Amino acid sequence: MPNITIYTTPICSFCKMAKGFFSNHNLSYREKDVTSDDEALHEMLDKSGQMGVPVIDIDGEIVVGFDKRRLNQLLGV
């Protein structure tokens, strides 16, 4: 099972779509809300250099935004 972390905000529609994608494929993930967790915000910035969400870390591979094609590729779904 891949190690998935998704950096989100509560109002992000693309974050909700990404989480739905993971749920639809029975993939567990760890969510980090960057609006309430400063450490998560710094992690996200260090990994991606981006302020926009979602930022998704799949076993060290970083995906910025909800890129369904890239997620399918990385996860083999």
N, C-alpha and C positions, 0 to 999 in steps of 0.2 A: 504494500500500500504506500503510495507516495506521501511525502510529508508536505502538506499544503498550508501556507499561511496567507491570509488575505487581509490587507490593510484597507480599512473602510471609514466612511462617515455615515451617520444615521440617515441622511437625506439623499444619499447617492443612489440613483436608479440603476446605474451600471453595476454597482456593488451588489444590489439585490438580484440583478440578472445573473451575475457570476455565482452568487451563493445558490441560486436556484439551479444553475447548471450543475454544480457539484452535488446538490441533493438529488437531482434527476438521475445522476450517474452513480448514486450511492457512495460518494467519496466524502470522507470526513475531512474537515479542515479546522484550522484555528483562526478565529477572527480577532483582529486588533483594531479597535476604534481609535483613530488618531486624533479625534477631537477631545478625548478624555484621558488619553495615555501619552504623556510626553515622551516616554522612552520608546514607545511604538512609533511615534512620529519621527524620531531621530533614526531608528532602525530603517524605516521606510526610505527616508532621505539618503541614508548611507548606501542602501541597496540599489536604489533606482535613480537618485538625483532628481526625482519628480515630486511636485506638491500635489498633483492630481491623483485621485483614487478611482477605481481600485488599483492597488499594486499587489500582484499575486506572486508569491515565492513558491515554486514547486521544486523541491529538492535542489535549491540553489539557483534555479533558472528563474529569471525575473520576467514577468509579463506586466506591462503597463496598460491599464484599461481592460475592458472585456473583449478580448480577442479570441472569439470562439474557435477559429481555425487553429490558432497557436495552442490553445488549451487542448483541443482534440489531439494535436500532434504530440504534445508533451505527455499527455496522459494515456494515449493509445485508445481513445474511446471513439 
